[in-house]
Every structure is written in C-alpha cells, then in structure tokens.
Amino acid sequence: MRFASHRDIARAVERGVRRAELPIAYSAGFTPHPKISYAGAAPTGTASEAEYLELSFTRACAVSEVRERLDAALPDGIDVIEVTEDPATLGALPLEASEWQVVLPGVPPAEAASAIAGFLGCRTLEVERLTSKGPRRVDARAAVITMETDRGGADSGDPGNAKLRMVVRHVIPAVRPDDILAALSRLAALAPSSPPLVTRLAQGALSADAVHTGAAAGGLTLPVWPQDPGVAVQPQVPGTPGGPQLETTRPGGPAAEPADPHRVGAYDQLPRGAGGPAWAPAPGSLTGDSPDARERATRQRAEP
C-alpha cells in the first residue's frame, strides 16, 4: 500500500465505508460526495502509521462498531488503528511535524551517521524537485528539527542496513523525505542497494524546547517574534509516544491546559500574515491616496 497514491487510498476508503454500510453524510448539490476529510497525506512510496481522516455521519454510531466494521471492509494494508468521537474538526488538530523512520539497505550505520553530521552542520541545503509546474527548489535543511541513527537498528545485529529517525516540520512548500534523502546522497554520496523504506511513525505538535534544541545542535538560530495577544498557545506535554521532540496528537484527547505565555510553539514564533499589514490604504483607493489610484478605483466601481 505504500505505492498507492492518496487518491487511490481515498477511493478505497469510500468503498470501505459503503461496504461497511456506515451512515455517511453526503454533500449537497448536483454531484453529492461523501463527507470524508483527510489531513497531511503521506507522499506516494511511503508507509504510515499515523494518518488521520474524518467521517461525518447522519446519526450517532458506537465508536467500537465503526472501527470494527470499517477495518473489516478495507483492503489488506489499510488498518483502522483507532476511532474517536470528537466535536472538533480535523483542521483543528495541531499537526505541525512528522516523525519518520528511514531504512537504508546496504548502507553501514557509521556511514549514515557521518552523513547526518554533515547534513546537520549545514545552514541551508537546497534540492531540486520536478513538479507539474516545472523544477522547484526547496531547502531540505530548514524543515528538519532532529535527525539521528536509530540505536534499535544497530542493536538488531544487521550492520548492513542503517536506520534513521528524523522529525520534519510541516512547511510550505512541503519538504518530503525523498528531498531529505536526496540532500544526504548529494552531501555524502550515500548509495543504498535498493530503494529506502520510509515510514511515518507519528504526527503531532512541536514543543518550543525541542525546536530550539534541534536548531542549536545544527548551529541555527530561530528568531523570537512577539506573540499575538489574541492567539492562545496550547502548552505541550512531554513524554508522549512520539518522543520528547514530537507531541503526538489524538482526536478526542483531554482538554488543553491554560496557555503558558513562556512556552510558545515553533509556528507561533514566526510572523503571521493573516492579520494583514499594519497600514491600510485610504478609503476609495487601491494602492494609496493618490489621484491616479482614486481614478482607477472610481473607474472599476463604475464598470459592470
């Protein structure tokens, strides 16, 4: 299933919902669609143990019944791990970063550790990705919070396959695991004997301590921006299954504690543009209080 695209997975889920005879709600209009929402789909070619989707039903259903019926109706390789009932929407989940595991066949762990040290020592490391709109360059280094070799892989007695663990921040444009692997290969000439096996282990919210610790380890400094007094920041609780650097998120969990002004998330330290600029153009103008601008605005309002 790691080679199935997100659209293929969505089709399989829709068929599974119909086969399970769940009371799914449909959108209105001439072409109704089942109300199923997804968050942060994994790239094609990667496996995942932390994908979230939201189903809207026409009536209340038991959580255990939904999980059992939907899991039985889905194809092999797509398993329903947990179902919760949450009044909040999927977009309200603080999915700020992902924890990835990468197995590099034929690469010794010592060679992978040397490549990681070189990667973390770079301030920027751009790679080129071919998209539908042409080549696009992304900074693979800026999105990586932590990266290390997995000690469990070294202790398993298989010295020929290096195993990496990394926490990658969700940025725009998105930085994918293959972008990071391309940067590692260009930096240290890593050559796996077969395609790497990439698995997402968790998605969740970032804590400020982990972000600054990871940045300091790579010699980076993050700007501290004044917090918007109208934005509430949820404090993160350490010790979650995602590790100290990633706070995993589960729908329907306990209510958030009061915001701590001394504990600010990584994204809350970046400038936000949603509030608009501090200045505003004069009434009746487009780009300022000039005669030409006022004339253009009057002409636009008069045109049908």
Backbone torsions as a table, in degrees:
resi	resn	phi	psi	omega
1	MET	NA	-13.3	179.6
2	ARG	-66.0	-21.4	-179.6
3	PHE	-93.9	2.8	175.5
4	ALA	-83.9	138.6	179.6
5	SER	-76.2	169.1	178.3
6	HIS	-62.9	-36.0	178.4
7	ARG	-65.3	-39.0	176.8
8	ASP	-64.2	-41.1	178.4
9	ILE	-63.4	-41.5	179.6
10	ALA	-62.2	-41.2	177.5
11	ARG	-63.4	-41.7	-179.9
12	ALA	-63.5	-39.0	179.2
13	VAL	-66.6	-41.9	178.5
14	GLU	-62.0	-42.8	177.6
15	ARG	-65.5	-39.2	178.7
16	GLY	-63.3	-38.5	178.0
17	VAL	-63.8	-40.8	178.7
18	ARG	-67.9	-42.2	179.9
19	ARG	-65.7	-34.4	178.6
20	ALA	-77.2	-7.4	179.4
21	GLU	56.2	44.4	176.2
22	LEU	-84.5	145.7	-177.4
23	PRO	-77.9	67.2	-176.6
24	ILE	-72.7	142.5	176.8
25	ALA	-85.8	150.9	-179.1
26	TYR	-119.9	152.7	177.0
27	SER	-74.2	161.7	178.9
28	ALA	-88.6	167.7	178.3
29	GLY	115.5	-172.6	-177.1
30	PHE	-75.6	-26.2	179.5
31	THR	-124.6	81.2	-178.9
32	PRO	-64.7	141.4	176.9
33	HIS	-126.3	148.3	176.5
34	PRO	-64.1	140.3	-178.1
35	LYS	-81.7	86.5	178.5
36	ILE	-127.8	124.2	-178.9
37	SER	-117.4	148.6	179.8
38	TYR	-125.3	158.2	-179.9
39	ALA	-133.4	121.1	171.7
40	GLY	56.4	61.6	-178.6
41	ALA	-62.5	143.7	178.8
42	ALA	-72.4	146.6	178.9
43	PRO	-64.6	152.6	177.2
44	THR	-61.4	135.4	-178.0
45	GLY	99.3	-4.7	178.4
46	THR	-116.5	145.5	173.3
47	ALA	-90.6	167.3	-178.1
48	SER	-153.8	141.3	173.1
49	GLU	-114.6	13.8	-175.0
50	ALA	-146.7	61.1	175.5
51	GLU	-105.8	140.7	-177.5
52	TYR	-118.6	137.6	172.2
53	LEU	-141.0	157.7	-176.2
54	GLU	-123.2	129.1	177.8
55	LEU	-112.8	132.3	176.3
56	SER	-106.1	123.0	-178.1
57	PHE	-107.2	160.3	177.8
58	THR	-85.6	-12.9	177.1
59	ARG	-149.6	163.5	-179.7
60	ALA	-69.3	140.1	179.0
61	CYS	-132.5	150.8	176.4
62	ALA	-69.5	136.3	-176.9
63	VAL	-61.8	-43.6	-178.9
64	SER	-64.6	-36.5	179.7
65	GLU	-67.0	-42.0	178.9
66	VAL	-62.5	-44.0	-178.5
67	ARG	-63.6	-46.9	-176.8
68	GLU	-66.4	-44.9	-176.7
69	ARG	-69.8	-41.1	-179.8
70	LEU	-71.0	-38.4	179.3
71	ASP	-64.4	-37.6	179.3
72	ALA	-71.5	-26.7	-177.3
73	ALA	-87.6	-16.7	-178.1
74	LEU	-82.6	154.0	179.5
75	PRO	-69.8	164.3	178.0
76	ASP	-61.1	135.9	-179.0
77	GLY	103.1	-15.5	173.9
78	ILE	-116.1	105.5	-176.3
79	ASP	-114.3	137.7	175.9
80	VAL	-87.7	110.3	-176.6
81	ILE	-80.7	-43.9	-175.0
82	GLU	-154.6	145.1	174.8
83	VAL	-128.3	130.5	177.0
84	THR	-131.7	155.3	176.2
85	GLU	-103.5	119.9	-173.9
86	ASP	-137.5	125.8	178.0
87	PRO	-68.7	-20.9	179.1
88	ALA	-74.4	152.4	179.2
89	THR	-81.2	165.3	-179.1
90	LEU	-65.7	-31.2	-179.8
91	GLY	-68.0	-14.7	179.7
92	ALA	-82.2	-9.4	179.9
93	LEU	-71.6	133.2	-180.0
94	PRO	-81.0	71.1	178.5
95	LEU	-88.4	88.2	-174.0
96	GLU	-100.4	-18.6	-176.8
97	ALA	-157.1	164.2	178.7
98	SER	-129.0	145.3	173.1
99	GLU	-101.8	126.1	-175.3
100	TRP	-117.9	147.8	171.3
101	GLN	-118.9	130.8	-177.1
102	VAL	-127.4	124.2	175.9
103	VAL	-103.0	123.4	-179.5
104	LEU	-107.0	96.7	-178.9
105	PRO	-63.1	134.5	176.3
106	GLY	78.6	5.4	179.1
107	VAL	-106.8	119.5	178.3
108	PRO	-62.4	144.2	179.2
109	PRO	-57.7	-35.8	179.9
110	ALA	-64.4	-39.4	178.1
111	GLU	-66.9	-38.2	177.5
112	ALA	-66.6	-38.7	179.2
113	ALA	-64.2	-37.6	177.7
114	SER	-66.2	-39.4	178.3
115	ALA	-66.3	-37.4	178.8
116	ILE	-65.0	-42.3	179.0
117	ALA	-60.5	-42.5	177.9
118	GLY	-66.9	-36.9	179.4
119	PHE	-65.7	-47.0	-179.2
120	LEU	-68.7	-21.8	178.8
121	GLY	-79.0	-9.7	179.2
122	CYS	-87.0	143.2	175.2
123	ARG	-81.3	-39.3	175.2
124	THR	-138.8	147.8	179.1
125	LEU	-150.6	94.2	-175.5
126	GLU	-87.8	143.1	174.6
127	VAL	-129.6	158.4	-178.3
128	GLU	-106.9	131.7	179.3
129	ARG	-122.0	136.9	179.4
130	LEU	-88.2	117.8	179.7
131	THR	-114.2	178.6	179.5
132	SER	-65.6	-21.8	179.1
133	LYS	-99.4	11.8	178.8
134	GLY	109.3	-175.6	-179.8
135	PRO	-64.4	144.0	178.5
136	ARG	-140.1	135.7	-178.9
137	ARG	-101.3	134.3	178.3
138	VAL	-130.5	150.0	178.6
139	ASP	-91.1	101.5	-177.6
140	ALA	-69.3	-29.9	-177.0
141	ARG	-71.0	-37.0	-173.7
142	ALA	-65.1	-26.1	-176.1
143	ALA	-88.0	-14.9	-175.0
144	VAL	-86.9	120.2	177.7
145	ILE	-86.4	-52.6	177.4
146	THR	-137.4	152.4	175.3
147	MET	-154.3	134.5	-179.7
148	GLU	-158.7	163.4	173.5
149	THR	-79.6	140.0	-178.7
150	ASP	-76.7	120.4	180.0
151	ARG	-65.6	-29.5	178.6
152	GLY	-62.1	-35.7	177.8
153	GLY	-68.7	-34.9	179.5
154	ALA	-71.4	-32.2	-178.9
155	ASP	-83.2	-6.6	-176.2
156	SER	-79.5	-3.7	178.4
157	GLY	84.3	13.2	178.7
158	ASP	-115.5	84.7	-174.9
159	PRO	-71.9	-9.1	-175.8
160	GLY	-88.9	-9.0	-178.1
161	ASN	-122.2	109.9	176.9
162	ALA	-78.3	145.4	179.3
163	LYS	-126.3	124.4	-177.3
164	LEU	-108.3	149.0	170.2
165	ARG	-124.1	131.5	179.4
166	MET	-147.2	148.5	175.3
167	VAL	-111.0	120.5	-174.3
168	VAL	-117.2	127.6	-179.5
169	ARG	-77.3	144.4	176.2
170	HIS	-79.5	109.5	-178.2
171	VAL	-123.9	170.3	176.9
172	ILE	-122.3	121.3	-2.9
173	PRO	-69.4	153.1	-175.1
174	ALA	-65.6	141.2	173.8
175	VAL	-103.7	116.5	-175.4
176	ARG	-93.1	161.6	177.1
177	PRO	-58.5	-35.5	179.7
178	ASP	-68.4	-26.3	173.6
179	ASP	-65.4	-42.4	179.7
180	ILE	-67.2	-40.5	178.5
181	LEU	-65.7	-35.7	176.6
182	ALA	-65.2	-38.0	177.3
183	ALA	-66.2	-41.2	177.9
184	LEU	-63.3	-42.9	-179.4
185	SER	-65.4	-38.4	179.0
186	ARG	-70.1	-32.0	-176.3
187	LEU	-80.1	-41.1	-174.0
188	ALA	-123.1	8.2	177.6
189	ALA	57.4	42.7	175.3
190	LEU	-70.0	135.4	-177.3
191	ALA	-134.3	85.0	177.2
192	PRO	-62.2	147.0	-179.5
193	SER	-71.7	-20.7	176.7
194	SER	-147.2	167.3	-177.8
195	PRO	-57.1	138.1	179.2
196	PRO	-61.9	150.2	176.5
197	LEU	-101.6	112.9	-174.8
198	VAL	-111.2	130.5	-179.2
199	THR	-135.7	130.3	172.8
200	ARG	-84.5	125.1	-176.8
201	LEU	-95.6	-29.9	-175.8
202	ALA	-161.0	153.6	168.0
203	GLN	-127.4	146.7	-180.0
204	GLY	-179.6	-164.4	-178.0
205	ALA	-96.7	148.9	178.3
206	LEU	-91.5	143.7	171.9
207	SER	-96.8	148.5	-178.2
208	ALA	-63.0	-38.0	-179.3
209	ASP	-60.8	-43.8	-178.2
210	ALA	-67.4	-38.1	-179.4
211	VAL	-63.3	-47.2	-178.2
212	HIS	-70.4	-32.2	176.3
213	THR	-65.5	-45.5	178.2
214	GLY	-65.8	-37.0	179.0
215	ALA	-67.9	-41.2	179.6
216	ALA	-64.6	-35.2	179.4
217	ALA	-64.3	-30.4	178.7
218	GLY	-96.2	6.9	179.3
219	GLY	77.0	21.1	-178.8
220	LEU	-100.9	154.9	174.9
221	THR	-125.7	131.1	-179.6
222	LEU	-100.4	137.2	178.1
223	PRO	-70.4	145.3	176.7
224	VAL	-105.9	113.6	-177.6
225	TRP	-102.6	147.8	178.6
226	PRO	-62.8	138.2	-177.7
227	GLN	-76.5	138.5	176.3
228	ASP	-68.2	122.0	-177.8
229	PRO	-64.9	-16.7	180.0
230	GLY	-90.4	1.5	-178.6
231	VAL	-110.2	125.0	178.2
232	ALA	-88.8	133.6	-178.7
233	VAL	-106.2	125.8	179.5
234	GLN	-83.8	126.2	176.4
235	PRO	-70.8	146.2	-179.5
236	GLN	-98.5	144.5	-177.9
237	VAL	-102.8	118.9	-179.0
238	PRO	-71.0	162.8	174.9
239	GLY	90.3	18.8	178.6
240	THR	-81.4	166.2	-176.6
241	PRO	-59.6	-20.8	-179.2
242	GLY	-78.0	-1.4	-179.5
243	GLY	97.2	169.9	-177.1
244	PRO	-67.3	-21.2	-176.8
245	GLN	-90.4	-12.3	-177.0
246	LEU	-137.8	122.1	177.8
247	GLU	-92.5	108.3	-177.6
248	THR	-70.0	150.7	-176.6
249	THR	-116.8	134.8	174.6
250	ARG	-130.3	130.8	179.2
251	PRO	-62.3	146.9	177.0
252	GLY	78.2	14.9	-178.6
253	GLY	-76.7	-174.6	-179.2
254	PRO	-65.3	156.0	-179.0
255	ALA	-66.4	149.3	-178.2
256	ALA	-71.7	148.2	178.1
257	GLU	-78.3	166.1	177.4
258	PRO	-57.5	146.2	-175.9
259	ALA	-66.9	140.5	178.0
260	ASP	-105.1	114.6	-176.5
261	PRO	-65.1	-15.8	-179.3
262	HIS	-91.6	-1.5	-178.0
263	ARG	-124.3	96.9	-173.3
264	VAL	-111.4	134.9	179.8
265	GLY	-69.7	166.6	-176.8
266	ALA	-63.1	-42.4	-176.9
267	TYR	-71.9	-24.7	179.8
268	ASP	-77.6	-7.4	176.8
269	GLN	-93.6	-2.8	179.9
270	LEU	-99.2	150.2	-179.7
271	PRO	-66.4	135.2	178.3
272	ARG	-101.4	141.0	178.4
273	GLY	-104.6	-0.4	-175.3
274	ALA	-67.3	-29.7	-177.9
275	GLY	-76.1	-7.8	179.6
276	GLY	83.6	168.5	-179.0
277	PRO	-71.2	163.8	-178.8
278	ALA	-73.6	-18.7	179.5
279	TRP	-108.2	163.5	177.2
280	ALA	-139.7	143.2	178.7
281	PRO	-67.0	156.1	-179.1
282	ALA	-64.6	150.3	179.5
283	PRO	-57.3	136.8	178.1
284	GLY	85.1	3.2	-179.7
285	SER	-118.6	164.8	179.6
286	LEU	-100.8	-49.3	-176.2
287	THR	-121.2	8.1	-179.6
288	GLY	152.7	179.9	-177.4
289	ASP	-94.5	71.1	178.1
290	SER	-123.8	154.0	179.9
291	PRO	-58.6	-40.5	179.8
292	ASP	-63.2	-41.7	-179.3
293	ALA	-65.6	-42.5	179.3
294	ARG	-64.0	-37.7	179.0
295	GLU	-65.5	-42.1	178.6
296	ARG	-64.1	-40.0	-179.7
297	ALA	-65.7	-40.6	178.9
298	THR	-66.0	-39.2	-179.9
299	ARG	-67.0	-38.8	179.2
300	GLN	-66.6	-38.9	179.7
301	ARG	-69.5	-28.8	-179.0
302	ALA	-80.1	-24.5	-178.9
303	GLU	-74.3	139.6	179.3
304	PRO	-71.7	NA	NA
